[in-house]
Amino acid sequence: MMNWDDLKLFLTVARYGTMSSAAKQLNIQHSTISRRIRALEKQLGVSLLVRKKGTYHLTDAGIKIERAAARMESEVIGVDGALLGQDLHLVGPLRVTTISIMSSTILMPMFNSFCKNYPEIDLHIVASNTTASLAQREADIAIRSTNAPGETLIGKRVVTVKSTIYGSIEYFKQLKQLKENKQNKNGLKWIGAECCDFHRSWTNQTCGTATHQFNCDDALITVAALREGLGVSFLPCFMGDADSQLERYCDPDPKFDLGLWVLIHPEQKHNARVLAFRNHIINNIENQRHLFEGDTVAG
């Protein structure tokens, strides 16, 4: 009889392509995954994975086992969801996933007021620029900035998150002086923002794929670099407008608009903690609509 835990390890490797990525997702040692998958292959008498150019691919037998494991996973999640759905108490843990730049700025007062309103709920914020899976129970509720929420989720597009190009007031002042003196031939100096796929893609669309003198993979570092006058970068308006040292280079372009979604898994639609947080966060976000949509400029 196959062990579900071993199948779960195999399924994670199949999804992420490498042992190291699977180990990171499951928070266990790389060697443990390798050992247990070898044991599973020995038990079944077939090879499940083959390594090609640094990633693992499924063999024919692996494809069959992967499909069976996915069905088993769905059943396990269904049982968990049914039990969780019966939880009508506003007590216990609640895991919320959202991006770091948002959770540490505009959403933090909303988290604070939720904790005050529901003191017996233990709020866990999973802040990341990668997408946590609600189906895999990595989180109970998601606040996502996207135009394609994905997965089989239920939720609401609450507001539009607008973004545009920001730089420091001093940077733009110096840029204007250089243009007046005809000393600037290259225009804007861009920061190589790698904090998310959106900013990376928008930067490339706007200034091309040229190399940048200063590069970073964190939005808060990008803001600090903007304040120092290292160049310009895209920021969401709720963040750029709130900083008195920064100003917009231009008005937001609709092609850079993203929807802000509050999403839950269908099996969580009766969970009292999830519903309480969903209603709280939607109401608060709607009250701050003008900040997300860049209708007012701070300063």
C-alpha positions, 0 to 999 in steps of 0.5 A, spaced: 500 500 500 502 506 498 503 512 503 500 518 502 505 522 505 510 519 499 505 520 494 505 528 496 512 528 496 512 525 489 506 530 487 510 536 489 516 534 485 512 533 479 509 540 479 515 544 481 520 540 477 526 540 482 527 536 488 530 543 491 524 547 489 519 541 492 523 541 499 522 549 499 515 548 498 514 542 503 520 545 508 523 539 509 530 536 507 532 535 499 535 529 501 529 526 505 525 527 498 530 524 494 530 518 499 523 517 499 522 517 492 527 512 491 523 508 496 517 509 492 520 507 486 522 501 489 516 499 492 512 500 485 518 497 481 518 502 476 521 509 475 517 515 476 522 521 474 527 522 469 532 528 470 533 532 463 537 538 463 537 540 471 529 538 472 525 532 473 520 529 468 515 524 469 516 517 465 510 514 463 509 510 469 510 517 473 504 520 469 499 515 471 501 515 478 501 523 478 494 523 476 492 518 481 496 522 486 492 528 484 485 525 485 487 522 492 489 530 494 483 532 491 479 527 496 483 529 502 482 536 501 475 535 500 475 532 507 479 537 510 475 543 507 468 539 509 471 539 516 473 546 516 467 549 513 463 547 519 468 551 523 463 557 525 467 559 531 471 566 531 477 563 534 483 560 532 488 561 526 487 564 520 492 564 514 492 570 509 497 571 503 498 577 499 504 581 496 509 584 501 509 591 498 502 591 500 502 588 507 507 592 509 504 599 507 496 600 506 494 593 508 497 594 515 492 598 518 486 594 516 490 588 519 490 592 525 483 593 526 481 586 524 485 584 530 482 589 535 475 587 532 477 579 533 482 578 538 481 571 539 483 570 531 490 568 530 492 572 524 498 569 520 500 574 514 504 570 508 507 576 505 510 573 498 511 575 491 510 568 489 503 565 489 501 561 495 496 556 493 489 556 497 487 549 494 494 546 497 492 549 504 498 554 504 493 559 506 486 560 507 484 567 504 488 571 498 489 578 497 492 578 490 494 584 485 492 580 478 488 580 472 488 573 472 486 570 479 487 563 476 485 556 480 478 554 482 477 560 487 471 564 488 472 572 490 471 579 488 475 584 484 474 589 489 478 595 486 483 597 480 491 598 482 494 603 478 501 604 477 506 609 474 513 612 474 516 615 480 522 618 482 525 623 487 523 630 487 530 632 487 532 627 481 526 630 476 529 637 478 536 635 476 533 632 470 530 638 468 536 642 469 540 637 465 535 638 459 535 645 459 543 645 458 542 640 453 547 635 457 542 629 458 541 625 451 539 619 454 532 621 458 530 617 464 535 613 468 531 606 470 532 602 476 532 595 475 526 593 479 526 585 479 521 585 485 515 582 481 514 580 474 509 586 473 515 591 474 520 587 471 516 586 464 513 594 465 520 596 465 522 592 459 516 595 455 518 602 457 525 602 457 528 596 453 532 590 456 538 595 457 542 593 463 541 598 469 546 600 474 542 599 480 538 593 480 534 590 486 529 585 487 525 588 493 520 593 492 522 597 499 529 597 496 526 600 490 523 606 494 529 607 498 533 607 491 528 612 488 529 617 494 536 617 493 535 619 486 538 613 483 533 613 477 526 612 476 521 606 477 514 603 476 510 603 483 503 602 485 500 609 486 498 607 493 505 607 495 508 612 490 503 618 492 504 616 500 511 618 499 513 626 500 520 625 497 517 622 490 513 624 485 510 622 478 513 622 472 506 621 468 499 619 469 498 612 470 497 608 464 491 604 463 495 598 460 499 597 467 492 597 471 491 590 475 485 588 479 485 587 486 482 580 488 480 577 495 479 570 494 477 564 498 477 556 496 470 554 495 470 549 501 472 555 505 465 559 504 462 557 510 468 558 515 466 564 519 474 566 520 475 566 513 468 570 512 469 575 517 476 577 514 473 577 507 468 582 509 472 586 513 478 587 508 473 588 502 470 594 506 476 597 508 479 596 501 473 599 498 474 605 503 481 606 500 479 606 493 482 613 491 488 611 494 489 604 490 486 608 484 491 614 484 485 619 485 489 623 490 496 625 490 500 626 497 503 632 498 
